[in-house]
Amino acid sequence: MDILQRMLQWLPTVTIVQQFGKDLQKAMLHEHSTVRDFSVQQMSRCCADHNAVIEIKNKPDLLLQTTHLLGDAQMAIATTARKALAKLATHDQGCSLLFTPSIIKELESLLKQADTIRFRVFELLVGVASHNANSLEQVVNYGFLHQLIGDVESRDLLIQLNALDLLSDVAITEHGLLFLEKNGLVGNLEKKLAETVNDAASRLLVPGLFKFFGNVSYLHPRKICSQYDTFPKLLLANLESEDSVLKGIAVDTLGVIGSTDDGKLALAQQEELMLKSLMILGSTIKNSPTDLRLRALHSTSSLLTLQKSSQTTELLSLTEYWFQHLFPDPLEVLLKISKQPFKDLHCGSLAVISKIAEHSWGQRALKSHPGFLEYVLDRSTENCSEGKQTKYEVITSLVESLTAEEIFGRPDFMRLRAYYIEGPCYVVAQHSVAMEGGST
């Protein structure tokens, strides 16, 4: 197989389909999994090439056999088949091939098999539907998405969670969300979210529901925070939860919503909720297990991130306000964490500092903080590549800012710039002089 693979890798994919299409098809039926795996990998290569896709159109049986491998007993083979078909669907002609009668019949047959196979098919179809509105329409017309939506009402918790996970990927696109809203799914899921407060069994759906609403909030934060008010209320409730799983999900979700400009403005409208959330986030950074502390640091970074084009007076004031309400003297706390001998926490806190270093208010705070400049310019504090790179990001944020030179003053700014030019892994040369010794 290795020799054959090396030979084929030099052939154009069009040639492979034209001259060896029937051989690939036969190989996909082989009893040995290594042969099936080899053939579907070659097919995956071909599906990525527009010219080869045109040839695949003339080999319907080859495509049908590739589709059949979605139900292969070997997970690796089924996954490669799914990825091959997903690549095919990125081409207009390839996408239409997936909706020919023979392929539809095969997909419908696979959807009648075990749940693991069903969700492989759904994963493929959700990916196809996410491309554009036309692809979504094709998937909807054959009833595939309605089947997936129906699984949300399954009595099997695992099936419900898998369905929610895939529907979250549908919801992250504009056309996908519009479809789900028209079909009443978003309102239905909000009701399910409300039920989690008093129903212990429903509470198990929280991870899937939060992922769904988190994705929707990323696209339409103002709409979700105003129209579906159950979600922001439960976001705060889960931030306060003693259940580390629920708390972690809420921490992550808050960061996802606040990672965009619109998300920040939507959260700002929920002032009381946001202030409580920030205090909880700050407490989590200081007093929780390491995993939760890291997630809270990452979420804080997202809340404080602004692109240069977004650094308006309103958003700069908002991020400064949020930073100040994490905990008393937030910069002192973060710098203390950054000096601890725990790599993940060290880098996580520096990542937050690098975000505030992009803003003029953050630069003023850093400039006035005793010992900051000496610490950030001291390369000896970093003993690992991750630490060197993260500290370098702080330097980069300062040097590439339009306001740092004025705030820090030219002499200190030039020291920062020298560090920036030298790069993250610069080592000061150690000079030594060899001395000739003699015996007396």
N, C-alpha and C positions, 0 to 999 in steps of 0.2 A: 504493500500500500504506500509506503514512504516513497519508493521509487516512482510509482505512478503519479503520486501527488506532485513530486518535483518536476515531472515531465509536463503535467497539465498546467502548472502554474505559469509556464512560459507561453501557453497558448492563449490567444484572444478568447474571451468568453463567448463571442458570437460563434467562433469555430467549434467550441465545445458543444454548444447547443445543436449546431447544424450537423456535425459529424458523429457526436457521441451521445445525442439525446436519448436514443433508444437504449443504449448501454447503461446510461445513468438510471433510466426508468427501471430496467431489469435489476440493477444493483440495489435499488430501493426496496426490492422485494426479497432480497437475499436473507437467508436464515441467520447469518452471522452479523451481529450488530456493528462490527467494525466496518463492514462493507457498506451497510446502510448509512452509517455515520459519514463515511468518506463521500458517498454519492450526494447526500443532502448538503454537505459543505460546499461541494462544487456548484450545486444548484444555487446556494446562497450567494456565491460569487457572481453567478450569471444574473441573478435577480437585481443586483445592484447596478448593472450596466444597461443603460437605455437601449442600446443597439441589440443587446442580447434579449431584452424583453420583447422586442419586435419578433425575434425568431421563436421565442417561447410561445407566442400566439399561434404559431403553426405546429406546436407540439402539445395539444390539449391533454394527452394521456400523461405526459411528463408532469404537467402542473397538477393534474388530478392525483397522481401518486405522491407528490410532495405534500399535498393537502392531507392525504390519508395518513401520512407520518405524524400528523398532530396527535394521533392516537397511539403512537408507538409506546411499547412498554418501557423503553429506555428514555428517561427524562431528557438526557442530553440531546438525543436525536430529535425528540419532539420539540425541544426548545429551538434547535437550529432550523427546523422546518418552519416554526412560527416566525422566526426572524427573517427567513428567506421570503416568506409570503408578505411580511411587513415591508421589506425592501421593495418587493414587486409593486405594492400598493402606493408607493411614493411616486410612481410614474402614472400618468393619466391612462395610458393604454393598459398598464399592468393592473391598475385598480379595476378597470372594467372587466378584466379577465377573471377576477375573483367572483364576479356576479353572473357568470355564465351558468346555464341550467345544471350542468354536471357538477360544478364546484359547489353550487348552492345545495344540491342534493347530498353531496358528501358532508358538507358542514352540518346540515340538518341531521344526518345520521350520527355524526360525532357528538352532537348535542344531546343525543338519547343515551349516551354511554355514561361511564362513571363521572362523578363530580370533578375529579382532577382533570379529566379530558375536556369536560364541558367548559371549565374555566380557562383552559388553554385557548379554546376557540373564542371565548368571550374576550380574552386579553388581546387576541389578534384583531377582532372586530372593533373593539374600543379604540385600538391604535389607528385602524383605518378610518373610523368615524371622526377621529380628532384632526385629521388632515385639513378638511374644509367642509363647507356646508353640503356640497354635492355628494361627497363620500358618506357623510352622516345620513343623508336622505336615502342613499342606497341601502345602508345597514338597517335603517328604520323600516323601509318598504318591505323587507323580507321578514320583519317581526323579531329580529335578533335582539334589539335593544329592549323591546317590551318584555321579552323573556328574562333578560337580566334584571329589569326593574321588578318583575314578579318575584325574583329570588330574595328581594328585600323583605318580603312577607313570609319567607320560609320559616318553619319551626326549628330548623337546624341553625344554631348560632353561627357556626363556621361558614355556612353558605351565605348567611346574611352579611357577615363581615367581609367576605370575599367580594360579594356584590357591591357593597358600599365602597370598597377600595377601588374597584374598577369604575364605578359611577363617579367617583371623585375625579378620576382622570378625564371623564367626559365633561364634568362641570368646569374644568379649568380652561376650557375654550369658550369663546363667546357664543358660537352657534350651538355648542353642546349644552350650555347652561340655558339658553333660550328654549331648546327642546324640552329639557327636564322641567323647566318652570311651566311650560304650556301643558305638560302632562301631569302637573300637580305633585311631582315628586318632592320638590323643595319644601312645600308646605307640609307634606306628609312627614318628611324627615324632621321638620321642626317640632311636630307633635310628638314624634318618637323621642326627640331630645328632651322635651318637657317631661315625658314619662319616666325618664331615668332618675328623676329626683326622688320618686317614691317607690319605684319598682326595682328591686335588687336584680332581677333577671335582665331588665332592660339596660341596667347600668353597664352590662358587659358590652353593649354596643357603643359606648362612649368613644373609644378610640376611632372607630370607623366614622361615626357621626361628626366628630371634631375634625377629622381629616377632610371630610366632605365640606363642611362649612368653612374650614380654614382655606381650602382651595377657592371656594366661591368668594370669600372675603378678600382674597388676594386680588381678584378681578373687580369686584364691586363692593368695596368695604363700606361705603356710605349706605348703600342699599341694604346690606345685611344688618348693619348696626342699627338701622332705623326701622326697616320693614319687618325683620325677623328678630325681635328684641329678646327672645328667649336665649338666643346664642350668647350675646355679650354677658347676660346675667349668669349663665352657667359657666362661662369662661372664668369669671371672678370666683364663683363658688368652687370650681376645681383648682384654681390657684391657691385657695385657702384649705384645700383638702389635705388630710393627713395621709391619704393614699398616695404613695410616691409615683405610682403609674399614672393616675389621673392628674396629679400635679405636674408631672413632667410633660404630659401631652398639652396641658394648658399653657405652660411656659413656652413650649415650642410654637404653639398656635399664635400666641401673642406676638412673638417675633415675626412670624410669617405675615400677619396682618399689617404690622407696623413697618415692614420692610419697604413699602412703597410710599410715595408722597401722599397719594389719596388715602392710603391706610392710616398714615399718621394724622391726617386732618380728621378722618372719621373717628379715630380714637380720642382725639382732642375734644370732640363734641360730647363724649362720654366722660366728662371731667372727673366726677366723683369716682366712677368705676376705675378710671385710669390712675388716679392718685393712689387708690388702695392697691391696685395691681403693681404699681411701681414700688411701693413699700414692701409688698410681698416678694417682688423680684429682688430687691436689695437684701432682704432678710435671707432669701434663698442663697444668694451669692456668699453671704457671710457664714451661715450656720447650718447648711444642709450637707448630706453626703456628697462626695466628689462628683458623681455623675450629674446630680441635679445642679450643683454649683456651675459646672461647665455649661450645661444647657441654658442656665440663667444668664451666664456671661455672653453666650452666643446670641440669645434673644435680645439682650441689652445692646449688643453691637448692631443688630438689625434696626432697633428702634432709633439709634443715634446716627445711622448712615444716611448721608445726603450726597447725591452727585453734585458736582460743581454747578451745573446748570439749575439745580434745585435749591441752592443756598439763598433763598429769599429771606427777607427780614422776618417774616412770619414763621417759617420753618426753623430758622436758626434760633429764634426766641423759644420756640416750642421744644426743641431738643435740649437746649440749655435748661429750661424749666424741668424737663423730665429727669435730666441728669442730677440736678440738685435735689430731687425728691426721692432718689433711690435710698439714700441714708445720709446722716450727717457727715460732712467732709468726705464726699465720695472719692475725690482724687487721692486723698491720703489712704483710704481703704484699698483702692485698686493698686496703688504703688506698693503697699505692704504685701498684698497677695502676689504681685509680680516678683517680689524678692524672696518668695518662699521656694524651697528646694523641691518643688513638685512640678514637673515639666508641663503637664496639661493645664494646671491652674495658672502657672507662670505665663504660658503663651496665651491663655484665654483672657487674662487681665490686660496683657499688653495689646491684644487685639482690640479691646474696648478703648484703650488709651489712643491707639492709632486712629480710631474713628473720631474721637473728640479733637485730635490733633489736626484734623482737616478743617475745623471750624475756627473762626476768629475768637469766639468766646472760649473755646477750649485752649487755644494757644495762649491767651492771656492768663488762664488758670495755670497752665503748665509753666509759663514764664515766671509767675509769682510764687510757685511752689518751691520751697527750699530744697536744694539738692537734686532737683529733677534733671537739670542740664548735665550735671556731673554723672548722674546715673545712666542717662540715655547714651552718653558718649563713651561710657566705660565698657569696652569690649570684653573685659575679663569676667564680667558677670554671666556671660553666656558660654555654656559648656556643651551644648548640643546644636545641631544644625537648625532644628525647629526654632529654638530660642533666638539664634542669630538672625534667622529670616524674619521672625515676628518683630524683634526690636528694629530691624532695618525698615520694616513697614511703618513704624512710628516715625523714623527719620524721613522716610519718603513722603509721608503725609505732610510733614512740616516743610520740607524743601520744595515740594511741588505746589504748595499753597501760594496764593498771590498776596497773602497778608502777613506771613510769618516773618519776613525780613524786617518789616516795619515794627512788628511787635517785639521780636527778640533783639533787634539791633543788629547792625551789619557784622560786628566782630563775632558774636555768638552764632549768627546765621551762617557765616563762612565756616565755622567749625562743624556745624551740622552738614553743610554742603560737602566739606572734605570727606566726612564719613560716608555720605551718599555716593560720592564719586568712587571711593575705595571699594564699595560693595559690602555685602553682608559678612563675608568670610575672610576679610582682610586680616593678615597677621603681621604685626610689627616685627621687622627684621631684628634679630638679636646679633649684634656685632661682637666678635671675640678676637682676641689677639693671641697668636701662638708665641710662647716664650721659650727660648732655647735655654735649657738648664744645663749646668755642668757640675761635676763632683769636685769636691775640695779635699 
